[in-house]
Amino acid sequence: AAAPPPSAAPPAPPRPAPAPPQPKRAPAKLQPLYEAPPQRPPVPGAAANVIERALEAMGCTWWINPEGYQVEIPHAHTREKVSILLGEADYEEFPIYRFIVNCGPAREAAYGAALRNNRFLDYGSVAIADVSGQPAFVLTDTMPTEAATVASVRKTLLSLARAAAELRG
């Protein structure tokens, strides 16, 4: 018996067209902690009310500048400076508050310790930001503006102030 003739392989299915290239988004750039950008972001009335009610309940010193709120929180024997940046959005474009505490100059020798400390923080994380043209370690956290309550803003501010004081230790 003769072997059947080799059949031609079926044609390969057509490949899908490549997806069009996605526009690249520039990474979010933190503004210097205590210097103002050119324009002040809008402060939604209800959102600003939540922050201001939390700050008044804490009895801390605070003021508004073009980037958001600057807060001095009494902690132990010092006053921790915390910035609450306004006008930012998360990866889904929902408005957020960004809380930032300057923890001092970023020295290369301390990078490992900063990364290890991130595991033990209750709130926020250690990052590096440009502060007045110099790299600095900062403690940062975010909160969706729609989820902000007086209690959550207060707790975040107090926790970040405590953690920053411990990191400087």
Buried (B, 14 or more C-beta within 10 A) or exposed (E): EEEEEEEEEEEEEEEEEEEEEEEEEEEEEBBBBEEEEEEBBEBEEEBBEBBBBBBEEBEBEBEBEBBBBBBBBEBEEEEBBBBBBBBBEEEEEEBBBBBBBBBEEBEEEBEEEBEEBEEEBEBBBBBEBBBEEEEBBBBBBBBBBEEBEBEBBBBBBBBBBBBBBBBBE
